[in-house]
């Protein structure tokens, strides 16, 4: 159960020293002549389903995703239903107690939507969780790349083969990001960011500990990975421990270059730093967005970096929707993805989840309309993600972190923080 949970991004790593996924409760029901046992894994937020028609030879059938902390279960065979009660209820943590209702049927399994494989020579699958940014591979259809955020040491990025005809996508490779050639170690301290802070981010084996939020592949074997940065200038409660960086790495994870922000931006860093990055083949540039507005700015910046000139071209501002959640909070940007002809999709979201969520939208902007630093982009709605969750009877997540546009459509990934950190 632990290994399977890890293969679909549900393993609660902080529980490894205790009870792992912690099987909490069981329920039983006979559906159309088949006996099923439903096992609640409290810390993984999953229900494991077994065919126990032959008690001495149970067969694993599937997992069902639950809300946080599944405790009780009740099978109702006469209605073809299973009901799971989840206990975690904390509005401040964006988690509410719910009943989740599943219907027995003959269709294709709807979960998981992403599952890792066992690497060659390994007896266990690739463990992953806390996915953040997404990127298509411009040179190959059916391939995505993603990154893992700051929860884990030894930062990695992943290769994903997208699923067809309702099948789960496959996470096929994990690559450690490494300062093999000392490129990152040679970055100069700046402002409140010290040499000691830099040293803390590089492990003895040259792997690095960064807060990877966005990734962009250029189709030529190079990847640009956004490190959000840590801390706010002049804030004693949240001191600067790292600047915001963009790392250029190869397909082996070796750091080839480290792109820093202009000094004027580093001087006003907010802990909500660069969040998404996309590669623009029209101009051989990177387009990156800040999650929140910095300094006295009314809106957050969308910034352009020239790969031909190795320099920042300029920036414009993105106009946000107003925060309208009954729980308050703020609205910011997540990922950005190139869609063609200098146009990009972005995820705009509030920091609320479940019934408090109000802003979870995909908008389009056109960077070719940029008229100079300070320009405010216009935006057009592509899709309201809340409409998608409503259509499938689901509650919205707080964090929709990754976005990738491909010939097959738009791909979105959420950050499953509650599952990785649940105590």
Secondary structure, DSSP 8 states (H G I E B T S, - for coil): -HHHHHHTT---GGGTTTTTT-EEEEEEEEETTEEEEEEEETTTTEEEEEE-SSGGG-EEEEEEE-SSSEEEEEEEGGGTEEEEEE---BGGGTB--EEEEEE--SS-----SEEE-B-TT-SSB-----EEEEEE-TTSTTEEEEEE-TTSSS-EEEEEE---TT--EEEEEEEE-B-TTSTTTT---BTTB-HHHHHHTB-TTSBB---EEEEEE-SSSEEEEEE--B--TT-TTS--SB--EEEEEETT-BEEEEEE--HHHHTT--SS-EEEEEEETTTTEEEEEESS--TT-SS-EEEEEETTTTEEEEEEEE-------TT---EEEEEEEEEETTEEEEEEEES--GGG---EEEEEEEGGG--STTEEE--EEEEEHHHHHHHTT----S-EEEEEEETTEEEEEE--HHHHH--
